[in-house]
Amino acid sequence: MEINRQWLLAHRPNGMVGKGNFEYRETAVPEPEDGEVLIRNLYFSFDPTQRGWMEDKESYLPPVKIGEPMRAGSVGQVHASRHPDFAVGDMVQTTGGWQDFTIVAPGSSIMGLNKLPEGVSPDLALSVMGITGLTAYWGILDLGDPQPGQTVLVSGAAGATGSVAGQIARIKGCRVIGIAGGPEKCAWLKDVAKFDDVIDYKNEDVDQRIGELCPDKVDIFFDNVGGDILEAALNHLAMNASVVLCGGISSYNATEPVPGPTNLMNLIIARAHMKGFIVLDYMDRIHIAVPELLGWIASGELVYNVDIQEGFDNIPDTLNRLFMGKNLGKQLLKLGDPA
């Protein structure tokens, strides 16, 4: 009998998520019914939003239930199919769970079930062409609307979303400043991703450095962090600035409510606007984003970095890497290669 290994959500976290929040289990591999596809998972995506899915509270998606496999974006290979549009061997992308095998009914999955385009590798599908890349694309272009010559500030800039958002702003002719933690991440942003300037929040005064690097203020702030860094950015808004709220990783593991910025009045003074968004609202426009992203990658204008861990036993600890700042670029885990 084939074994389906699983990591189940066992306890909702209070503070930092850890391996103790999950339970390992082995079950039989399920059989697909009519209209379903059985997928052997090969790669998992790790995203800060997964921490929110573990909370028992209303959000843009229902929480993961206790005793269910932890939800995650994934790339895998069709192992068995009872759906006419998918054949054994097809490489596919979906939102499944932390397990070797996932049953998907196309059309009912959160992100659907999509075949990987020819030449698109699993790491590319789960990074620039996945949720993080699409989030960066629509967040910066639709909400930020960058114009040539503007100054764009990005927090969490070495992450999978921030790094792409900043590069798109650069491609659109903006001056781009990233905020990241540590010399390695800052060097990658400056030397490889071609950000104009970088602020190391672990070793520099963020508020002071924004003022020094942005004498004409910030036109667009793309925020993945929240907290003190959001407050610092709000001190330096240009007239009619845009603040794009993509995430708030600084508070995801907080055990008490995190105080909000004390300087929201700056939005009024600068006639600025601040708006949050969820990429699911743009899924009907994937066909617009994907060709442009692929074109920028092919031309070398857009680069990306992936941090690939390996092994089923390492899945819970790999999620924690996001909140310890260990990842550079998109965090993935590899289970195996296609058959």
Secondary structure, 3 states (H helix, E strand, C coil): CCEEEEEEECCCCCCCCCHHHEEEEEEECCCCCCCCEEEEEEEEEECCHHHHHCCCCCCCCCCCCCCCECEEEEEEEEEEECCCCCCCCCEEEEEEECECEEEECCCCCCCCCEECCCCCCHHHHCCCCCHHHHHHHHHHHHHHCCCCCCEEEEECCCEHHHHHHHHHHHHCCCEEEEEECCHHHHHHHHHCCCCCEEEECCCCCHHHHHHHHCCCCEEEEEECCCHHHHHHHHCCEEEEEEEEECCCHHHCCCCCCCCCCCCCHHHHHCCCEEEECCHHHHHHHHHHHHHHHHHHHHHCCCCCCEEEEECHHHHHHHHHHHHCCCCCEEEEEECCCCC
